[in-house]
Amino acid sequence: MRSAVFFERDGVLNLVPSGPRCQVTPLTLNEFRANLAAEEPLRELKSAGFLLLAATNQPGLSRGYQSRRELDLMHGILRQRLGLSDILVCPHDEMDSCPCRKPKPGLLIEAAFKWHLDLDRSFVISDKWQDAQAAHVVGCTSVLIRSPWNGSGHHDFIVSDLAAAVKKVLQLQVQALCPTG
């Protein structure tokens, strides 16, 4: 079985402006900006043998103000620029109570089945509490990037930025392979 690193899309893999209470998700390709600073850290994870996946809530699809075509174009850029193997999307609104909308773990479970993943040896990197909660439910280690959206729920680690998150994942991988004692 393989190990993976799951990433939150908005605010980690792509740049988003912040409003007073939340991040502003890009709805069109013109609004979309990949986080080019993520290229090298993700390359390091891939070199270390991790499968790179994104898991993202995109309720604009079900609410009708985002087109699937625009979303697919954005995700094509992320796959190409950042070397992602897959991007799993929950298109549902909060009111739908679906099992795939984070903080529920459905997207992580779907990926584990599809990619034959060992979730206990996998990681979730995000700037939002919802991802840390989903990680906790399925046994992944959560590494949160410090942000106003971290919340006060469960998390395993909080770090300053994406580079520090990747460094923490690689450190934990080495510790798991070479335990001391």
N, C-alpha and C positions, 0 to 999 in steps of 0.2 A: 504494500500500500504506500501511497505517496503522501508527502506533506505539502501543504499549500500556505500561501499568505493571501488572505482576503483583504481587500482595500475598500473603504468607502470612497465613492466617486467624488461627490461634490465637496470641495475644500481640501481634498488630499490629492487626487489624480488630476483634477481640473481646478482652475482658479475661479472663485466666486466672490462677488461683492457681498458684504454683510449688511443686512437691514437692522433695525432696532431690536428685533426679537429672533431673527433667524438669518440663515444664508439665503441668497437669491439664486435659485437654480436657473441655469441657462436653458432657454426653451427653443432656441434656434441655433443653427450652426454659426451665424454671425456673432452671437453672444458667447459662444463657447471658446474657452482658452485652456488648452492642455497645460498642466504644470510641468514645464520642461525641466525644472530642477529635480523632478522625480526620475528622470531617465537613468542616471548613474546608480542611485540607490537600488532601483528595481533590477538593474542589470546585475548588481552584486547578489541579490537574492536568487535570481535565476541561475547564476554561476554556482551558487551554493546548493542547487538542486531543487529549489522550491518551484512549485507551480504557482503562477501569478494569476489571481482572479479578482474581479471586482463584484461587489454585491451592492445594489443600489435601489432605493425606493424612488419611483418616478410616478407619483400620483397624477401628474399633469396629463398622462395618457388617458386614464379613466375619467378625469374631469373634463377632458375635451379641449384643453388649451395647449397641448403639445402633440405633434405628429410623430408617428412611429418612424417615418422616413428621416426626419431631422434627428431623432434620438439615435437611429442606426448609423447615420453619418458621423455623429459625435463619437460614438463607440468605435467606429472604424478607425478614427484618428487615434484614440487611446490604445487600441490593439497594436496599431502600426508603430506609434512613437514609443510606447512603454513596454511592448512585448507581452501584453496580457494574453493568456490562453482563452479566457472566457469572461464575459460580463453578464451576470445574472441580474434580472430586472424584476422588481415587483411593480406592476402597473396600477396597483389598487390604492384607493383612498383610505384614510384612517377608519372611516365608517364601514368599510367592507368586512372588517374583522377576518381577513384572510390569514392563512398560516405562513405566508411568505413575506409579509410586511414586517420589517425590523421594527421593534425589538424581538419579534418572533423569529425562530431559527430556520424557517422553511427554505430560504435560499441556500443556507449553509448545508442543510441536509440534502437538498437537491444536488448541489455540487459534489458532495461526498459520494453520492450514488453514481453520478455521471462520470466522475474522474477517479473513482476508487481511492478516496482519501482517508487517511487516518486523522480524524479531527483532533484527537488528543495530542498529536504532534504538529498541529497546524496553528496558525496565528491570524488574528484580525487586527489590522491597523486602521484607526479611524480618529476623527475628532469629535465623535458624537456618542453619547451614552447608549443609544439604541443598538449600536454595533457591539459594544462591550457586553450588553445584556444577552444578545443572541449568541455571542461567543461563549459566555458562561454556561448557557443552557446546554450546549453541545460539547463542551469540554475543550474548546480552543482557548489559547492564551490571548488575552486582549492587551493591546498596547495603544493607549490613547495619546494623541497629540494634544497638548494643552490648548484649550479653546473655551469660549463661553458656553459651548454645547456639551461639555463633558458630563454634566449632571453630578449627582451624588450617589449613584448606584454602584454596583459591582464593577470593578476594573482590576486588572492585574498590575499594570504599570501605567504611569503617565510620564511622558517625555516632552521635550521642547519642540521638536520638529520631525519631519519625515526621516531625515538622515539619522537622527538619534533613535527613532523607532526601528529602523533597519539594523542599526548597530546592536540594539537590544535583542532583536530576533536572532541575529547571527551569534551573539554571545550565548543566548539560551540554547541554540542548536548545538554549539560546541560543548556546553555543559551537559546536555543530554547524551551526547555521544561519548564523552570522556568524563564520567562522574568522578569526583574526588572522594577520597575516604578510604 
